Amino acid sequence: MLPTLGPDEVLRYARHLSLPQVGMEGQRRIKRARILLVGAGGLGSPAALYLAAAGVGRLSIVDFDVVEVTNLQRQVLHGTRDVGRPKTESARDRLLDVNPHLSLALHDVRFGAANGLALVRDHDLVVDGSDSFTTRYLVSDACVLAGRPNVHASIYRFDGQASVFCAPGGPCYRCLYPSPPAPGEVPSCADGGVLGVLPGLLGTIQATEALKLVAGIGEPLVGRLLLVDALAMEFRTVNVRKDPGCPACGTRTIRELREEVVACAPVALEEPIPEVTPTDLVARLGRGEAITLLDVREPHEWEIARLPGALLAPLSRLQGEISRLDRASEVVAFCRSGVRSQTAGKLLRAAGFSRVSSLAGGILRYAADVDPSIPRY
């Protein structure tokens, strides 16, 4: 039986009730809906705000992270005063202000193999706002096992995609991406960057698809992948077929959740490049030791912050820059956080540089430990 709407709810949702496709019955379906939101970050923020405003009866949020200053460029669910707070707490305050009729369940935990299936089974559908391949595969597999739709979206720099997976007769995430990318194929999450409004755009699309599903209206993105190019402002869709050989929704050989860990950074080297801490580096330079500081970040990062005396040789062009470096010199490579510099060190070592090290923690740690005037980004 569908829940009733009180007089104040009728007034609040009047613009929905005026839509013939929604009306009173559709709004009551929305109120009955139980939606699980995985992630209260860039995608989850707009999705949560619009689902709450639309009158979803119960919204459960899974997120174990805290609000950081760098989140605020795109995660509009949180504000400056929330920095350092758990995202679930920040989300609670904002969403209940948006709609006090909302029943909100907060799970300040990581969505994983141990709890994922139980969380999904307790809801009508899942909105996946996660930012890791590990979680995306877990969410998809849990939705297949529980028989729940998975409203998916992902973003990278200026591009995004969205679809509805695991709906009856439709494909799942594994049908599109059978296995996670190999280590080293995925750029660093922080280094990749994202246009701040892009997750707002894709998260709102997720909220739209979720509302269509629970209200029983429109044509959801089942069997279709929506591709968004924000730079060109182009939208296009491609068809995605259900794969009969898919181990999740096809052959059903996946019978329980298991985690497939994929790091956002390049795979660790078998023999890691030695590291030097910022304080040790400063001490050595102070003693007059001849060290070549090699900045392997991109030019736009160089414009934000740089170290005195460093040479710029972006990792993307390092192979072409090696010839201008002295192979007999000691090189300390650095990047934003110490990931790309390890890859650069491997390339330099392979090119014959015998004395190569990586600045531990990159320029961010240098700013924290040595020079706080250096901008952090």
PyMOL commands that set and color helices and strands:
alter all, ss='L'
color gray80, all
select helices_A, chain A and resi 7-12+14-17+23-32+44-54+69-73+80-82+87-98+116-121+133-146+173-176+189-192+198-215+278-286+299-304+315-324+340-350+362-369
alter helices_A, ss='H'
color red, helices_A
select strands_A, chain A and resi 34-38+58-62+103-107+125-128+150-156+159-165+224-229+234-239+275-276+291-295+311-312+330-334+356-359
alter strands_A, ss='S'
color yellow, strands_A
deselect
rebuild
show_as cartoon
